[in-house]
Amino acid sequence: MKYSKVKDLLAGTLVNTEVGVRGWVRTFRNNQFIALNDGSTINNIQCVVDFENTDETTLKRITTGAALQLHGTLVESQGAGQKFEVQVTRLEILGDSDAEKFPMQPKKHSLEFLRENAHLRVRTNAFGAIMRVRSALAFAIHQYFREKGFVYVHTPVITGADAEGAGEMFQVTSLNLDQIPRKEDGTINYKEDFFGKHTNLTVSGQLEAETYAMALGQVYTFGPTFRAENSNTSRHLAEFWMIEPEVAFNDLHDNMDLAEDFIRYVIKYTLDHCEDDIAFLESRLLDEEKSKPQAERSEMKLREKLNFVLENNFKRVSYTEAIDILKNSKPNKNKKFAYVIEEWGADLQSEHERYLVEKHFKSPVILFDYPANIKAFYMRLNEDGKTVRAMDILFPGIGEIVGGSQREERYEVLVEKMEKLGIDQEELWWYLDTRRFGSAIHSGFGLGFERLVLFVTGMSNIRDVIPFPRTPQNAEF
């Protein structure tokens, strides 16, 4: 027999027919009612067992977490809470689950407890919903770029280049750390390492993607990136996924247009295709916020917040204008900000970004033309000599979600910036080549995928939107 997904059974098209279904027990009530879930939907299918004609030993084995294979008739349910149910005629237990030891019991668990059981937390309603939304967002990203004619490029995970110049990278080596080969001056002899040089896990695929944009016109990467940043906040991971489009002949304004259109597309796709999951996550968020003081609660419900992004034009504001707004704001004058804005050149914090979005403009904001000394070396220097053609997109509840820029296409200017920052030109000889052979204006941006999933699901900790989070002192699973 062909087995049906729970999602398809609940659609009702197979009513009054013989069906087969497989899944995991969520609950078993009165020795009769099994709530079965197979991961295809947030919703369970009720399966009704004829307990009087079922072996008692089998009934005792129907416990939360057990894997079952059922056959029966799909009928309209007479009870409250579900439209359809399966009247079971044959039941087989595929895998037992010890009721006393299975961690995911049908009760409320703390998010910290669930992180400690990340291999099983996806069996809960919340994490099943989060991971289905994550999957839908990933599909929408690829679909968007495909529809726009972009080429998908796989950039290297192992690299000798530090794209951000921050130095917070994970080293890759095959050297025996107990017997490290050294030169006569005592420094490590990387000639004996696997690649014959110092290499790291990538922090970004941007630099390599730029080289491909200068031949294929418009490309994007979507892959894992790594930051050895010793940060234990709710917004940082050591391993995360990045979406990075790079487009030849695009200036900063084209870049803003692309980023805004892209974000709207993937959010709308998810709202259209994950209705049940997002409705569940919204109710979960409302329930969670009841325990918070009123001042800390979100001003908007989850779907309201997502539609806020879809329905409001992104306000484009220069960094200089934003600094003036923040300097003159009540929270700044009353020293309510943890980081008080005193002068032009300050690096904006999440509290400042959220104030601009949620309080001042009441719309998503794109900030542009940042001070050169707080941005990366590859960003195009403006004519004023002190700002660069950078842009950040700010969202409610989360702050920065996208960072991008028009790239510096002028060879001499790029070399001068690299010299000033002490960036090794020999290491990036290939990157400089793109400015020597057919250079042109080009732009791109990076979007941390987990930040996007965080926003769309309404979760508050980035560790809860990736299957197995990697953070300082934690590489479990």
C-alpha positions in Angstrom: 0.0 0.0 0.0 1.1 3.5 -0.7 1.5 5.6 2.5 0.1 9.1 2.8 1.5 12.1 4.5 -0.5 13.5 7.5 -0.7 16.8 5.6 -2.5 15.1 2.7 -4.9 13.1 5.0 -5.9 16.3 6.7 -6.7 17.9 3.3 -9.7 15.5 3.2 -9.4 14.4 -0.4 -9.0 10.7 0.6 -12.0 10.6 3.0 -13.8 7.2 3.1 -10.9 5.4 1.5 -8.4 2.9 2.9 -5.2 4.7 3.8 -1.8 3.9 5.3 0.2 6.4 7.4 3.5 6.4 9.3 4.8 8.7 12.0 5.6 9.3 15.6 3.2 9.3 18.6 2.7 12.7 20.1 0.1 11.5 22.7 -2.0 8.4 23.3 -5.3 8.9 25.3 -7.7 6.5 26.9 -6.0 3.5 25.3 -7.8 4.6 22.1 -6.8 8.0 20.6 -3.3 8.3 19.0 -2.1 11.8 17.9 0.3 11.0 15.1 2.7 13.4 13.4 5.1 12.7 10.5 6.7 16.1 10.2 4.8 17.1 7.1 2.6 19.6 9.0 2.3 21.2 12.5 -1.0 19.3 12.8 -1.5 15.8 14.1 -3.9 13.2 12.6 -6.0 11.4 15.2 -5.9 7.6 14.8 -8.6 5.7 16.7 -7.6 2.2 17.9 -10.1 -0.5 18.6 -8.6 -1.2 22.0 -11.0 -4.1 22.8 -9.6 -6.1 19.9 -6.0 -4.9 20.2 -3.4 -6.9 22.2 -2.7 -5.3 25.6 1.0 -5.7 25.1 0.8 -3.7 21.9 -1.3 -0.9 23.6 1.4 -0.5 26.3 4.0 0.0 23.6 2.1 3.0 22.1 4.0 5.7 24.0 5.1 9.3 23.2 7.9 9.2 20.6 7.2 5.6 19.3 7.3 5.2 15.5 4.1 3.6 14.1 2.8 2.3 10.8 -1.0 2.3 10.6 -3.7 1.2 8.2 -7.3 2.1 8.3 -10.2 4.2 6.9 -10.0 8.0 6.8 -13.4 9.3 8.0 -14.9 12.6 9.1 -14.4 12.9 12.8 -17.4 13.1 15.1 -15.3 14.5 18.0 -14.1 18.1 18.5 -10.7 19.3 17.6 -10.2 17.6 14.2 -12.1 17.3 10.9 -10.8 13.9 9.9 -9.4 10.8 11.7 -8.2 7.3 10.8 -10.2 4.4 12.1 -7.3 1.9 12.6 -7.7 -1.6 11.3 -4.0 -2.6 11.5 -1.2 -1.3 13.6 2.5 -2.0 13.7 5.1 -0.5 16.0 8.2 0.2 14.0 10.3 1.6 16.9 9.6 1.7 20.7 10.2 4.7 22.9 10.8 4.3 26.6 8.1 6.6 28.1 10.2 7.2 31.2 13.4 8.2 29.4 12.1 10.0 26.2 13.0 13.7 26.9 10.3 15.2 24.6 7.2 14.6 26.7 4.0 16.4 25.8 4.6 19.4 28.2 6.3 22.7 28.0 10.0 22.6 28.0 12.5 25.5 28.4 14.4 26.5 25.3 17.7 25.8 27.1 16.6 22.3 27.8 15.6 21.9 24.2 19.0 23.1 23.1 20.6 20.5 25.2 18.5 17.9 23.3 18.9 19.5 19.8 18.8 16.0 18.2 15.2 15.5 19.5 13.8 19.0 19.8 12.6 19.0 16.2 9.9 16.5 17.4 8.2 19.4 19.2 5.6 21.6 17.6 7.7 24.7 17.8 10.9 23.3 16.3 9.0 21.4 13.6 7.4 24.7 12.6 10.7 26.6 12.7 12.5 24.0 10.5 9.7 23.9 7.9 9.8 27.7 7.8 13.6 27.6 7.4 13.3 25.1 4.6 10.7 27.3 2.8 12.8 30.4 3.1 15.8 28.5 1.6 13.7 27.4 -1.3 12.4 30.9 -1.9 15.9 32.3 -1.9 17.0 30.0 -4.7 13.7 30.5 -6.6 14.0 34.3 -6.4 17.5 34.4 -7.9 16.7 31.8 -10.5 13.7 33.9 -11.7 16.0 36.9 -11.9 18.6 35.1 -14.0 21.4 34.8 -11.4 24.0 32.1 -11.5 24.5 30.1 -8.3 28.2 29.9 -7.4 29.8 27.7 -4.8 32.6 29.6 -3.2 35.3 27.9 -1.1 34.8 27.0 2.5 38.6 26.8 3.0 40.4 30.0 2.2 43.6 32.0 2.7 41.8 35.3 2.6 40.1 37.3 5.4 37.2 39.0 3.6 36.2 41.1 6.5 39.7 41.9 7.8 38.6 41.3 11.3 40.9 38.3 11.9 38.3 36.3 13.8 38.7 33.1 11.8 39.0 29.4 12.5 42.3 28.0 11.3 42.4 24.9 9.2 45.4 22.6 9.5 46.6 19.0 9.1 49.7 19.7 11.3 50.2 17.6 14.4 49.6 20.1 17.2 51.8 18.2 19.6 54.7 18.4 17.2 54.3 21.7 15.2 57.1 22.1 12.6 58.9 25.4 13.0 61.4 27.5 11.0 64.8 28.5 12.4 63.2 31.8 13.7 60.7 29.8 15.7 57.6 30.6 13.6 55.4 27.9 12.3 56.5 26.3 9.0 53.2 26.2 7.1 55.1 24.7 4.1 54.6 21.4 5.8 50.9 21.9 6.2 48.3 20.4 3.8 47.9 23.5 1.7 51.5 24.7 2.2 50.2 28.0 3.7 48.1 29.4 6.5 44.4 28.7 5.8 41.1 29.3 7.5 37.3 28.6 7.3 35.7 31.3 5.3 33.9 34.3 6.9 32.3 35.2 3.6 32.2 34.1 0.0 32.0 37.7 -1.2 35.4 38.2 -2.6 35.3 35.1 -4.7 31.7 35.9 -5.8 32.9 39.3 -7.0 35.3 37.7 -9.4 32.5 35.6 -10.9 30.2 38.6 -11.2 32.8 40.2 -13.4 32.3 37.4 -15.9 28.8 36.1 -15.4 27.1 39.5 -14.6 25.0 38.5 -11.7 25.8 35.7 -9.2 24.9 34.6 -5.7 26.3 32.3 -3.0 24.3 30.6 -0.3 26.6 28.6 2.0 28.1 28.1 5.4 30.4 30.8 6.9 32.4 30.8 10.2 33.3 33.5 12.7 35.6 32.7 15.7 34.0 35.5 17.6 33.9 34.8 21.3 30.4 36.0 21.7 27.7 34.4 23.7 24.8 36.7 22.7 21.4 35.7 21.4 22.4 37.1 18.0 25.7 35.4 17.2 26.7 31.9 16.0 30.2 30.6 15.1 28.8 28.7 12.1 25.9 30.2 10.1 24.7 30.5 6.5 25.0 33.5 4.3 23.3 34.7 1.1 25.6 36.9 -0.9 24.6 38.3 -4.4 27.1 40.2 -6.4 26.0 42.2 -9.5 28.2 43.8 -12.2 27.2 47.3 -13.3 25.0 47.8 -10.2 25.6 51.0 -8.2 24.5 51.4 -4.5 20.9 52.4 -5.5 20.5 49.3 -7.7 21.8 47.3 -4.7 19.2 48.8 -2.4 16.5 48.0 -4.9 17.6 44.4 -5.3 17.9 43.8 -1.5 14.4 45.3 -0.8 12.8 43.3 -3.6 14.5 40.1 -2.5 13.5 40.4 1.1 9.9 41.1 0.2 9.8 38.1 -2.1 11.1 35.5 0.4 8.9 36.8 3.2 5.8 36.8 1.1 6.6 33.3 -0.2 6.8 32.0 3.4 3.6 33.7 4.5 1.9 32.1 1.5 3.3 28.6 2.0 3.7 28.2 5.8 0.4 29.6 7.1 -0.2 26.9 9.8 3.4 27.1 11.0 3.5 30.9 11.2 0.1 31.0 12.9 1.4 28.5 15.5 4.6 30.5 16.0 2.6 33.7 16.4 0.5 32.2 19.2 3.6 30.7 20.8 5.2 34.2 20.8 2.1 35.8 22.3 2.0 33.2 25.1 5.8 33.7 25.8 5.4 37.4 26.0 2.7 37.3 28.7 5.4 36.7 31.2 7.4 39.8 30.2 6.8 43.3 31.5 4.6 45.4 29.1 7.5 47.6 28.1 9.5 44.5 26.8 6.7 43.1 24.7 6.5 43.4 20.9 4.3 46.1 19.7 3.2 43.9 16.7 2.1 40.3 16.4 4.3 38.1 14.2 2.2 38.2 11.0 1.6 41.9 11.6 5.4 42.4 11.8 6.0 40.4 8.5 3.3 42.4 6.7 4.8 45.6 8.1 7.9 44.8 6.0 5.7 43.9 2.9 3.5 46.9 3.1 5.9 49.7 4.0 8.5 51.2 1.6 12.0 50.9 3.1 13.0 54.4 4.2 16.4 55.4 2.8 18.4 57.5 5.1 22.1 58.6 5.1 24.2 57.7 8.1 24.8 61.5 8.7 21.0 62.1 8.8 20.5 59.1 11.2 23.2 60.4 13.6 21.4 63.8 13.7 18.1 62.1 14.5 19.7 59.9 17.2 21.6 62.7 18.8 18.4 64.8 19.2 16.2 61.9 20.3 14.7 61.7 23.8 16.4 58.4 24.7 19.8 59.9 23.8 19.2 63.2 25.5 18.0 61.4 28.6 20.9 59.0 28.4 18.5 56.0 28.1 20.6 54.5 25.4 23.3 52.1 26.7 25.6 53.7 24.1 24.9 57.4 24.0 25.5 59.0 20.6 27.8 61.9 21.0 29.4 62.6 17.6 29.5 61.7 13.9 31.5 58.5 13.4 29.9 56.4 16.1 29.3 52.7 15.2 25.5 52.2 15.6 24.3 49.6 18.0 21.2 47.5 17.8 19.3 49.9 20.2 20.0 52.8 17.8 18.9 50.8 14.8 15.7 49.6 16.4 14.9 53.2 17.5 15.1 54.4 13.9 12.9 51.6 12.6 10.3 51.2 15.4 10.0 54.7 16.9 11.2 57.3 14.5 10.4 56.2 10.9 8.0 53.3 11.8 9.1 51.4 8.6 12.1 49.3 7.6 15.2 51.6 7.1 18.1 51.5 4.7 21.1 53.4 6.1 23.8 54.4 3.6 27.1 56.3 3.2 28.8 55.2 6.4 32.1 56.5 7.8 34.9 54.7 6.0 36.8 53.9 9.2 34.0 51.6 10.5 33.5 49.7 7.3 35.4 47.1 5.3 38.3 47.8 2.9 36.4 46.8 -0.3 33.7 49.4 0.0 33.8 52.2 -2.6 35.1 55.5 -1.2 32.8 58.5 -1.8 34.1 61.8 -3.2 34.2 63.4 0.3 37.0 61.0 1.2 35.5 60.1 4.5 32.4 58.0 3.8 31.9 54.8 1.7 29.0 53.6 -0.4 27.8 51.1 2.2 24.3 50.2 3.1 22.6 48.4 6.0 18.9 47.3 6.1 17.3 47.6 9.5 14.2 45.7 10.6 11.9 45.9 13.6 12.8 43.8 16.6 16.1 42.7 15.1 18.1 45.7 13.9 20.5 45.0 11.0 19.5 42.2 8.8 21.5 43.0 5.6 24.9 44.6 5.0 26.1 45.6 1.6 27.9 48.1 -0.5 29.0 49.3 -3.9 32.5 47.7 -4.2 35.6 49.7 -4.8 36.3 49.2 -8.5 39.3 51.6 -8.8 42.6 49.7 -8.6 44.6 52.6 -7.2 42.1 53.5 -4.6 41.7 49.9 -3.5 45.5 49.4 -3.2 45.8 52.6 -1.1 43.0 51.4 1.3 44.6 48.0 1.6 48.0 49.6 2.4 46.5 51.8 5.0 44.8 48.9 6.7 47.8 46.6 6.5 46.0 44.0 4.3 48.3 41.7 2.4 48.2 42.5 -1.3 50.1 39.4 -2.3 47.5 37.2 -0.6 44.7 39.0 -2.5 46.6 39.3 -5.9 43.7 37.5 -7.6 41.1 40.0 -6.2 43.2 42.9 -7.4 43.3 41.4 -10.8 39.6 42.0 -11.3 40.4 45.7 -10.9 43.2 45.5 -13.5 41.4 43.6 -16.2 38.0 45.1 -17.2 37.0 46.6 -14.0 33.5 48.0 -13.7 31.1 49.4 -11.1 29.6 46.5 -9.1 27.7 45.9 -5.9 26.5 43.2 -3.5 25.2 42.5 -0.1 25.2 39.8 2.6 22.2 38.5 4.5 22.8 36.2 7.4 20.2 33.4 6.8 19.6 32.7 10.5 18.9 36.4 11.1 16.2 36.1 8.5 14.8 32.9 10.0 14.8 34.6 13.4 12.8 37.5 12.1 10.2 35.3 10.2 9.7 32.9 13.1 9.6 35.4 15.9 12.1 33.5 17.9 14.4 35.6 20.2 17.6 33.5 20.2 19.5 32.6 17.0 20.5 29.2 18.5 16.9 28.2 18.1 16.7 28.7 14.3 19.5 26.4 13.2 19.4 22.6 13.7 22.7 22.3 15.6 24.0 25.6 16.9 27.8 26.2 17.2 28.8 28.7 19.9 31.8 29.2 22.2 32.4 26.0 24.2 29.6 24.2 22.4 30.1 21.8 19.4 27.7 19.1 20.6 26.1 16.7 18.1 
